[in-house]
Amino acid sequence: MNPPPSRSLHPGAWWGWALGCAVVAARTTNPVLLGLVVAIVCVTVVLRRAAVPWALAFRMYVYLAIFVMVIRLGFRVIFSAAGPTVILPLPVIQLPGILSSVRLFGPVSAEAMIGAGESALQLAAMILAVGAANALANPKRLLASVPGALYEWGTVVVIAISVFPQLAESVSRVRRARQLRAETGRGVHLIKNVLMPVLSDGLDRSLLLAGAMDSRGYGRQAQVPATSRRWTSVLLVVATIAIGVGAYGLLGAGTTPIWTGLPMVVVGLVVGVVGLRLTGRRVSRTRYRPDPWQGPEWVVLGSGVVAAAAIIIVGILNPVALNPAVGVLAWPSTDLAALAAVVVLAVPLVVAPEPESDDVPVAGTGDESAETIRPSALILRLGRVPTSPVESRP
């Protein structure tokens, strides 16, 4: 049996799966379940990302997740980590003057650090889930797949989530240029030779993107009465607020009123559908090459939805399995249903096809984060001889 042909999965499927990972991480503080979510996300990115520039941004999300965990644990140590089992007897520092009621440091207990570590790991898992979506989903295809009624908001969202991929690509370009020039500056010279070129390159790319979008008709509207435009804007704003309140109610189940959960989500969806129908009348878009949505896309998207729904049900039936107490030093108990809900997130490793291999790294750099270009562009670049030092810069 021949293996399925390699192709890039639809970006909407990857984002749906990643949001499912984030919901699962947000519903539990069990370190076993969170560690499993982190492992599945990282392995999926490593095995299913293509050799494209935006895939390099996942490393930045990993650094950000580690930084958040360190900051969370550090603040817990600074602002009291008392508890029955002391593992680090630090002295207490009493602030003078009007801050005399504030006490810093003090004995560090294992219970306090475990609690802080669980919340830090939860936030790190959510950050990695968003980073996985950025690394696996093509932002250009995502923008092209946005419905016509949402193209204005979709444009803003796609540009916002592509900031990290653009910075990662700029950093790799600048670093490769510095390696070719044998530059090893440190300290202040590093800021001048790396930070400023990265910011300049990012600004140039933003201007090019704005010009390209303007030339392709983004931002143009049909002749619609002002009253209809105002009603459409009001409906979309109300829908956004309702869905946001409903999502907060669902994530904080048990600590928020019942009406802030599912009822608000339903109201937001109904109002949003009405607003989208009105918006669709004033937007006219054509597609030269529609993006296919096939069986693997449905399975990958369904795995994220099923995992999120299952973890919510497990939280209602057995909340202790998702949020174990940290008052007693013991290995956290896990539920088979909760483990099964998390394992569902690994379905893309089996179902998702191999990514396209039409992008190859530039040879001769010896760095896995080198810029990637297509074979045709590589042949043209290899046959090109720069005529000046300025021309060879990124």
C-alpha positions as CSV (number, residue, x, y, z in Angstrom):
1,M,0.0,0.0,0.0
2,N,1.5,3.3,-1.0
3,P,1.8,6.0,1.7
4,P,-0.5,9.0,1.4
5,P,1.0,11.9,-0.6
6,S,2.7,14.6,1.5
7,R,0.8,17.9,1.8
8,S,0.3,20.7,4.2
9,L,-2.8,20.3,6.4
10,H,-5.4,23.1,6.3
11,P,-4.4,25.8,8.9
12,G,-7.9,25.9,10.3
13,A,-7.6,22.2,11.4
14,W,-4.3,22.9,13.2
15,W,-5.7,25.9,15.0
16,G,-8.8,24.0,16.1
17,W,-6.5,21.2,17.4
18,A,-4.3,23.7,19.2
19,L,-7.2,25.4,20.8
20,G,-8.4,22.0,22.0
21,C,-4.9,21.5,23.6
22,A,-5.2,24.9,25.3
23,V,-8.7,24.1,26.7
24,V,-7.4,20.8,28.1
25,A,-4.5,22.6,29.7
26,A,-6.7,25.3,31.1
27,R,-9.1,22.8,32.8
28,T,-6.5,20.9,34.9
29,T,-3.6,21.5,37.2
30,N,-2.6,17.8,37.4
31,P,1.1,17.8,36.5
32,V,0.8,14.3,34.9
33,L,-1.9,15.5,32.5
34,L,-0.1,18.8,31.8
35,G,3.2,17.0,31.1
36,L,1.4,14.7,28.7
37,V,-0.1,17.7,26.9
38,V,3.3,19.4,26.6
39,A,4.9,16.2,25.3
40,I,2.2,15.6,22.7
41,V,2.4,19.3,21.5
42,C,6.2,19.2,21.2
43,V,6.3,15.8,19.4
44,T,3.6,16.9,17.0
45,V,5.4,20.1,16.1
46,V,8.7,18.2,15.6
47,L,7.2,15.5,13.4
48,R,4.6,17.5,11.4
49,R,6.1,21.0,10.8
50,A,7.4,21.8,7.4
51,A,10.8,23.4,6.5
52,V,9.3,26.9,6.4
53,P,10.4,30.1,8.1
54,W,7.3,30.5,10.4
55,A,7.9,27.0,11.9
56,L,11.1,28.4,13.5
57,A,8.9,30.5,15.9
58,F,8.1,27.5,18.1
59,R,11.5,27.8,19.7
60,M,10.7,31.3,20.8
61,Y,7.5,30.0,22.4
62,V,9.5,27.3,24.2
63,Y,11.8,30.0,25.6
64,L,8.8,32.1,26.6
65,A,7.2,29.2,28.4
66,I,10.4,28.4,30.3
67,F,10.7,32.1,31.2
68,V,7.1,32.2,32.5
69,M,7.7,29.2,34.7
70,V,10.9,30.6,36.1
71,I,9.2,33.9,36.9
72,R,6.2,32.2,38.5
73,L,8.4,30.1,40.8
74,G,10.7,33.1,41.6
75,F,7.7,35.3,42.6
76,R,6.4,32.5,44.8
77,V,9.8,32.3,46.6
78,I,10.0,36.1,47.0
79,F,6.5,36.6,48.2
80,S,6.2,33.9,50.9
81,A,6.3,30.2,50.2
82,A,5.5,29.0,53.7
83,G,4.2,25.6,54.4
84,P,4.6,22.5,56.6
85,T,7.5,20.9,54.7
86,V,10.4,23.4,54.6
87,I,13.0,22.6,51.9
88,L,14.9,25.9,51.9
89,P,15.1,28.0,55.1
90,L,15.6,31.5,53.8
91,P,15.6,34.6,56.2
92,V,12.6,36.9,56.3
93,I,13.2,40.4,55.1
94,Q,10.9,43.1,56.7
95,L,10.5,46.2,54.6
96,P,10.7,49.5,56.4
97,G,8.4,52.5,56.6
98,I,4.9,52.3,55.1
99,L,5.8,48.9,53.6
100,S,6.4,47.4,57.0
101,S,3.5,45.0,56.5
102,V,5.2,43.4,53.5
103,R,7.5,40.5,54.2
104,L,9.8,39.0,51.6
105,F,11.3,35.6,51.3
106,G,11.1,33.3,54.3
107,P,11.1,29.5,54.6
108,V,10.3,27.8,51.3
109,S,8.0,24.8,51.5
110,A,7.6,21.9,49.1
111,E,3.8,22.4,49.1
112,A,4.0,26.0,48.0
113,M,6.5,25.3,45.2
114,I,4.4,22.3,43.9
115,G,1.4,24.5,43.8
116,A,3.3,27.3,42.0
117,G,4.8,24.8,39.6
118,E,1.5,23.3,38.7
119,S,0.0,26.8,37.8
120,A,3.2,27.6,35.9
121,L,3.1,24.4,34.0
122,Q,-0.5,25.0,33.1
123,L,0.3,28.4,31.6
124,A,3.4,27.0,29.8
125,A,1.2,24.3,28.2
126,M,-1.2,26.9,26.9
127,I,1.6,29.0,25.5
128,L,3.1,26.0,23.7
129,A,-0.3,25.2,22.3
130,V,-0.5,28.6,20.6
131,G,3.1,28.2,19.5
132,A,2.3,24.9,17.9
133,A,-0.5,26.4,15.9
134,N,1.8,29.2,14.7
135,A,4.5,26.6,13.7
136,L,2.1,24.2,11.9
137,A,-0.4,26.5,10.2
138,N,0.5,28.6,7.2
139,P,-0.5,32.2,8.1
140,K,-1.0,33.1,4.4
141,R,-3.3,30.2,3.8
142,L,-5.1,31.0,7.1
143,L,-5.9,34.5,5.8
144,A,-7.1,33.2,2.5
145,S,-9.4,30.8,4.3
146,V,-11.1,33.4,6.4
147,P,-14.8,33.8,5.3
148,G,-15.6,37.0,3.4
149,A,-17.7,38.3,6.2
150,L,-14.7,38.1,8.6
151,Y,-12.0,39.2,6.3
152,E,-11.4,42.5,8.2
153,W,-11.1,40.9,11.6
154,G,-9.3,38.0,10.1
155,T,-6.7,40.2,8.5
156,V,-5.9,41.8,11.9
157,V,-5.8,38.5,13.7
158,V,-3.5,36.8,11.1
159,I,-1.1,39.7,11.1
160,A,-1.0,39.7,15.0
161,I,-0.3,35.9,15.3
162,S,2.4,36.1,12.6
163,V,4.5,38.5,14.6
164,F,6.6,35.8,16.3
165,P,7.2,33.9,13.0
166,Q,8.3,37.1,11.3
167,L,10.7,37.9,14.2
168,A,12.1,34.3,14.1
169,E,12.8,34.6,10.4
170,S,14.4,38.0,10.8
171,V,16.6,36.8,13.6
172,S,17.8,33.8,11.5
173,R,18.6,36.0,8.5
174,V,20.6,38.5,10.6
175,R,22.4,35.7,12.5
176,R,23.4,34.0,9.2
177,A,24.6,37.3,7.8
178,R,26.7,37.9,10.9
179,Q,28.2,34.4,10.6
180,L,29.2,35.0,7.0
181,R,30.9,38.2,8.1
182,A,32.6,36.5,11.1
183,E,31.1,39.0,13.5
184,T,31.2,38.0,17.2
185,G,30.2,41.2,19.0
186,R,28.9,41.1,22.5
187,G,27.1,43.5,24.9
188,V,26.2,46.8,23.3
189,H,27.6,45.8,19.9
190,L,25.1,42.8,20.0
191,I,22.2,45.2,20.3
192,K,23.5,47.4,17.5
193,N,24.3,44.5,15.2
194,V,21.3,42.3,15.9
195,L,18.4,44.1,17.4
196,M,18.4,47.1,15.0
197,P,18.6,45.0,11.8
198,V,15.8,42.7,13.1
199,L,13.6,45.7,13.9
200,S,14.4,47.2,10.5
201,D,13.7,44.0,8.7
202,G,10.4,43.6,10.5
203,L,9.3,47.1,9.6
204,D,10.2,46.6,6.0
205,R,8.2,43.4,5.9
206,S,5.2,45.1,7.5
207,L,5.3,47.8,4.9
208,L,5.5,45.3,2.1
209,L,2.6,43.3,3.6
210,A,0.5,46.5,3.9
211,G,1.2,47.5,0.3
212,A,0.4,44.0,-1.0
213,M,-2.9,43.9,0.8
214,D,-3.9,47.3,-0.4
215,S,-3.1,46.3,-4.0
216,R,-5.3,43.2,-3.7
217,G,-8.3,45.1,-2.5
218,Y,-8.3,44.6,1.3
219,G,-10.2,47.3,3.1
220,R,-12.6,48.1,0.3
221,Q,-16.3,48.0,0.9
222,A,-19.4,47.8,-1.2
223,Q,-22.0,50.6,-1.4
224,V,-24.0,49.8,1.8
225,P,-26.2,52.3,3.7
226,A,-24.6,53.8,6.9
227,T,-27.4,52.4,9.1
228,S,-26.7,48.8,7.9
229,R,-23.0,49.2,8.6
230,R,-23.7,50.5,12.1
231,W,-26.0,47.7,13.0
232,T,-23.5,45.2,11.7
233,S,-20.8,46.6,13.8
234,V,-23.0,46.7,16.9
235,L,-24.0,43.0,16.4
236,L,-20.4,41.8,15.9
237,V,-19.2,43.7,19.0
238,V,-22.1,42.3,21.1
239,A,-21.3,38.8,19.8
240,T,-17.6,39.1,20.6
241,I,-18.3,40.3,24.2
242,A,-20.9,37.5,24.7
243,I,-18.6,34.8,23.5
244,G,-15.7,36.1,25.6
245,V,-17.9,36.1,28.7
246,G,-19.2,32.7,27.9
247,A,-15.7,31.3,27.4
248,Y,-14.6,32.8,30.7
249,G,-17.6,31.2,32.4
250,L,-16.8,27.8,30.9
251,L,-13.2,27.9,31.9
252,G,-14.0,29.0,35.4
253,A,-16.8,26.5,36.0
254,G,-17.7,26.2,39.7
255,T,-16.5,29.7,40.5
256,T,-18.7,31.8,38.1
257,P,-22.5,32.2,37.7
258,I,-24.2,29.6,35.5
259,W,-25.5,32.3,33.1
260,T,-21.9,33.3,32.2
261,G,-21.1,29.9,30.6
262,L,-22.9,28.1,27.9
263,P,-26.0,30.5,27.7
264,M,-23.7,33.4,26.9
265,V,-21.8,31.4,24.3
266,V,-25.1,30.4,22.6
267,V,-26.3,34.1,22.6
268,G,-23.0,35.2,21.2
269,L,-23.1,32.6,18.4
270,V,-26.7,33.6,17.4
271,V,-25.9,37.3,17.4
272,G,-22.7,36.6,15.5
273,V,-24.4,34.6,12.8
274,V,-26.9,37.5,12.2
275,G,-24.1,40.0,12.1
276,L,-22.1,37.8,9.7
277,R,-25.1,37.5,7.3
278,L,-25.4,41.3,7.3
279,T,-21.6,41.7,6.8
280,G,-21.5,39.2,4.0
281,R,-23.8,41.4,1.8
282,R,-21.2,44.2,1.8
283,V,-18.1,42.0,1.0
284,S,-17.4,40.5,-2.3
285,R,-14.5,38.1,-2.6
286,T,-13.3,35.6,-5.1
287,R,-10.8,32.8,-4.7
288,Y,-8.4,31.7,-7.4
289,R,-7.5,28.4,-5.8
290,P,-9.8,27.2,-2.9
291,D,-8.0,25.4,-0.1
292,P,-9.2,21.8,0.2
293,W,-10.7,20.5,3.4
294,Q,-10.5,16.7,3.4
295,G,-10.8,13.8,5.8
296,P,-7.5,14.3,7.7
297,E,-8.6,17.9,8.5
298,W,-11.9,16.8,10.0
299,V,-10.1,14.1,12.1
300,V,-7.5,16.5,13.4
301,L,-10.1,19.2,14.2
302,G,-12.3,16.5,15.8
303,S,-9.5,15.3,18.0
304,G,-9.2,18.8,19.6
305,V,-13.0,19.2,20.0
306,V,-13.4,15.7,21.5
307,A,-10.5,16.1,23.9
308,A,-11.8,19.5,25.1
309,A,-15.4,18.2,25.6
310,A,-14.1,15.0,27.3
311,I,-12.0,17.0,29.8
312,I,-14.9,19.2,30.7
313,I,-17.1,16.2,31.4
314,V,-14.4,14.6,33.5
315,G,-14.0,17.8,35.4
316,I,-17.7,17.7,36.3
317,L,-17.8,14.1,37.3
318,N,-14.4,13.8,39.0
319,P,-12.9,17.2,39.7
320,V,-10.3,15.8,42.1
321,A,-8.6,14.0,39.2
322,L,-8.0,17.2,37.3
323,N,-7.2,19.5,40.2
324,P,-5.5,17.4,43.0
325,A,-4.8,19.0,46.3
326,V,-1.3,20.0,47.2
327,G,-1.6,20.0,50.9
328,V,-0.2,16.4,51.1
329,L,3.0,15.4,49.5
330,A,1.9,12.5,47.4
331,W,1.9,11.5,43.7
332,P,-1.2,13.1,42.1
333,S,-4.0,10.6,41.3
334,T,-5.1,10.4,37.7
335,D,-8.3,9.2,36.1
336,L,-8.3,6.8,33.1
337,A,-11.0,9.0,31.5
338,A,-8.8,12.1,31.9
339,L,-5.8,10.3,30.5
340,A,-7.9,9.1,27.5
341,A,-9.1,12.6,26.9
342,V,-5.5,13.9,26.7
343,V,-4.3,10.9,24.6
344,V,-6.9,11.9,21.9
345,L,-4.8,14.9,21.2
346,A,-2.1,12.6,19.7
347,V,-4.3,11.6,16.8
348,P,-2.6,14.1,14.4
349,L,0.6,12.1,14.7
350,V,-1.2,9.2,13.0
351,V,-3.7,10.9,10.7
352,A,-2.0,14.1,9.6
353,P,0.0,13.6,6.3
354,E,3.7,14.3,6.1
355,P,4.4,18.0,5.4
356,E,5.4,19.1,2.0
357,S,9.1,18.9,1.2
358,D,9.3,21.6,-1.5
359,D,11.1,23.9,0.9
360,V,14.7,23.1,1.6
361,P,17.2,24.9,3.9
362,V,20.0,26.9,2.5
363,A,23.1,24.8,2.2
364,G,26.4,25.7,3.8
365,T,25.2,27.4,6.9
366,G,25.3,24.4,9.3
367,D,22.4,25.8,11.2
368,E,18.9,24.1,11.4
369,S,17.3,27.5,11.7
370,A,18.6,28.7,8.4
371,E,16.3,30.5,6.0
372,T,14.3,28.1,3.7
373,I,13.6,28.8,0.0
374,R,12.1,26.8,-2.8
375,P,14.4,24.7,-5.1
376,S,13.8,27.0,-8.1
377,A,14.8,30.0,-6.0
378,L,17.8,28.1,-4.6
379,I,19.0,27.5,-8.2
380,L,18.7,31.1,-9.1
381,R,20.4,32.2,-5.9
382,L,23.3,29.8,-6.4
383,G,23.8,31.2,-9.9
384,R,23.8,34.8,-8.7
385,V,27.0,36.6,-7.8
386,P,26.6,39.7,-5.7
387,T,28.3,42.7,-7.1
388,S,28.7,44.7,-3.8
389,P,28.8,44.0,-0.1
390,V,25.5,45.8,0.4
391,E,23.7,43.4,-2.0
392,S,24.6,40.4,0.0
393,R,23.0,41.7,3.2
394,P,19.6,40.3,4.3
